[in-house]
Amino acid sequence: MNFLRNIMVAMTGILGVSVLVAFISGGEAFQSDDEIVLRFGHGAAESNERHLAVMHFKELVEERTNGKINVQVYPNEQLGSEAEMIESVTLNDLQMAASSAFSQYDQRISVFELPYLFDSYEEAWEILDGELGQAIAEPLLEDNLRVLAYFENGFRHVTSNKPIEAPEDLRGLKIRTPEFPLSLSTFQALGANPTPMAFGELYMALQQGTVDAQENPVANIYASKFQEVQKYLNVTGHQYIPLPTAINEDFWQSLSPDLQRIVQESAQEAAQYHRDMIVENEEKMMEELQEAGMEMIEPDKEPFRKETEQVHEIFRRQQNDETVNQLLDQIKE
């Protein structure tokens, strides 16, 4: 009898350990001999180009690994805010995320958000995909974040109920911005009154006059129907903000070299797919916004550039970093 009882106790202990291992949310718990589950979170709606690009990544990875890697996509902040999703990636509770909130771990990656840093998409992509783009992202490895590619957020423009043709037109204007330090610094340098608020609250805030203006890429302006509450689309192009896409470093190291290569190449291809969609659709969206009654203003950008040069110098002094200085010097030249 004692012998049978000891066997039952041992079997119960083994079962308990098995259940515990299955419950743990780390990368190893998502892997088996037959399948590796890669959970990928982002903050955009399913109708957004970002989601389409992430789904393209899923398609590429699953096809090229013959189903060995199962990519599970969680859009629309289903797993938390962008900042929370990145934290989940550092812990390997989530394996990948596409987000603009990486500066909470290292401020140097914010260098790409400096005002009037790039003149064109092609110039931005050349830097992002080159050695300097990799070098700026490298310190994030200390927090278990490996940037595989830079997806697209696009150039940002101001919408308002009065035309913005010169920096003076922004003086005192209450404009909604994201709570990014460089966004706030940029509009403070231009004399505006930057007012951070959640994006989901913005339409009503514009409708009620809580804020006078806002700034976003064309895709966001179009998707949110800001033409219904804003009269002017001012093509200021004041910031280019990329969308770094990172994978948990421990999860990455658990993959074979062949699987790493597939995931890396698929991320880079999906990033370019995203970029091409944004550029291709942007002109069409602008035309439709004008057809809906929005007036487009194309101001001379040089006065805006001069007004915001101080933001570059302050950032350079604050970071005092060789790679940041090298990147800024190369672009300036």
C-alpha positions, 0 to 999 in steps of 0.5 A, spaced: 500 500 500 505 504 501 508 503 495 502 504 491 501 511 495 509 513 493 507 512 486 501 516 486 505 522 490 511 522 485 506 522 479 502 528 482 509 532 483 511 530 475 504 533 473 504 539 477 511 541 474 508 540 467 502 544 469 507 550 471 512 549 465 506 550 461 503 556 465 510 560 464 510 565 459 517 565 457 520 564 450 521 556 452 514 555 454 512 557 447 516 552 444 516 545 442 519 540 437 514 541 432 512 549 433 515 555 436 510 561 437 512 568 436 507 573 439 508 580 436 504 586 438 503 593 436 498 599 437 495 600 430 488 598 428 487 592 423 485 597 418 492 600 418 498 599 414 502 597 420 497 591 421 498 589 414 505 590 414 506 585 420 501 580 417 506 580 411 511 579 416 507 573 419 506 570 412 513 570 410 516 567 416 510 561 417 511 560 409 519 560 409 519 556 416 514 551 413 510 552 419 515 551 424 514 558 427 507 560 428 507 568 429 501 570 433 499 578 432 496 582 437 494 589 434 490 595 437 494 595 443 490 588 445 496 587 450 497 594 453 500 600 451 506 601 446 510 602 452 507 596 456 508 592 450 516 593 449 516 592 457 513 585 455 518 584 450 524 585 455 521 580 459 520 575 454 512 575 455 511 578 448 517 576 443 516 582 438 513 589 438 513 595 433 513 601 437 515 608 437 516 608 445 523 605 445 527 611 448 524 609 455 530 604 455 535 608 451 534 616 449 539 615 443 534 612 439 530 618 439 535 622 435 531 620 429 525 624 431 529 630 431 526 636 427 527 637 420 533 631 420 531 628 414 529 631 407 526 625 404 524 618 405 529 615 401 534 619 406 531 616 412 531 609 410 539 609 407 541 611 414 536 607 418 538 601 414 545 602 414 551 601 420 549 608 424 541 605 424 544 599 427 549 602 432 544 607 435 539 601 436 545 596 439 545 599 446 538 596 447 541 589 447 542 591 454 535 591 456 534 584 452 531 588 445 534 587 439 532 591 433 531 587 427 528 593 422 525 600 422 518 600 420 514 606 417 511 612 421 512 617 416 513 625 416 508 629 421 504 635 419 500 640 422 492 640 421 489 646 424 483 651 423 488 657 420 493 656 415 500 655 418 505 659 413 511 661 417 513 659 424 510 666 427 503 662 425 504 657 431 505 662 436 501 661 442 497 655 438 495 650 443 497 643 439 496 636 441 503 632 441 504 625 443 508 625 450 515 625 446 520 629 449 523 631 442 516 633 440 514 637 446 521 641 445 520 642 437 513 645 438 516 649 444 522 652 440 516 654 435 513 658 440 507 653 440 503 651 446 504 643 446 499 639 449 500 632 450 494 627 450 491 620 448 490 619 441 483 616 442 481 623 445 484 627 440 478 628 435 473 630 441 478 635 443 479 638 436 471 638 435 470 641 442 476 646 441 480 643 447 486 644 443 487 648 436 491 643 432 494 637 432 500 633 428 501 627 425 502 623 419 498 623 413 495 616 414 493 618 421 490 624 419 486 620 414 484 614 418 481 619 424 477 623 419 480 630 422 478 633 416 471 633 419 474 638 425 480 641 422 480 646 416 487 646 414 493 640 412 499 644 413 505 640 410 510 642 415 514 635 415 517 637 421 519 630 424 520 623 421 519 618 426 521 611 424 517 605 428 523 600 430 521 593 431 524 589 436 525 581 438 527 579 445 534 577 445 533 571 449 528 568 445 532 570 439 538 566 441 534 560 442 533 560 435 537 556 430 542 560 425 537 558 420 531 561 423 534 567 425 536 569 418 529 567 416 526 572 421 531 577 420 530 577 413 522 577 413 522 583 418 526 587 413 522 585 407 516 587 411 519 594 413 520 595 406 513 593 404 510 598 410 514 603 407 512 602 400 505 602 402 505 609 406 509 612 400 504 610 395 498 611 399 500 618 402 498 622 395 492 619 394 490 620 401 492 627 401 487 628 394 481 625 398 482 630 404 482 636 399 476 633 396 473 632 403 474 640 404 481 640 407 485 646 404 493 644 403 498 649 405 505 648 403 510 652 407 517 654 406 520 649 411 527 653 411 524 658 417 521 652 421 528 648 420 532 654 423 527 655 429 528 648 431 536 648 430 537 649 438 533 642 439 539 639 435 544 642 439 541 641 446 540 633 444 547 633 442 549 636 448 545 632 453 547 625 450 554 627 449 555 620 445 560 619 439 555 615 435 549 620 435 555 626 434 557 621 428 550 621 425 548 628 426 555 630 422 554 625 417 546 628 415 549 635 416 554 634 411 
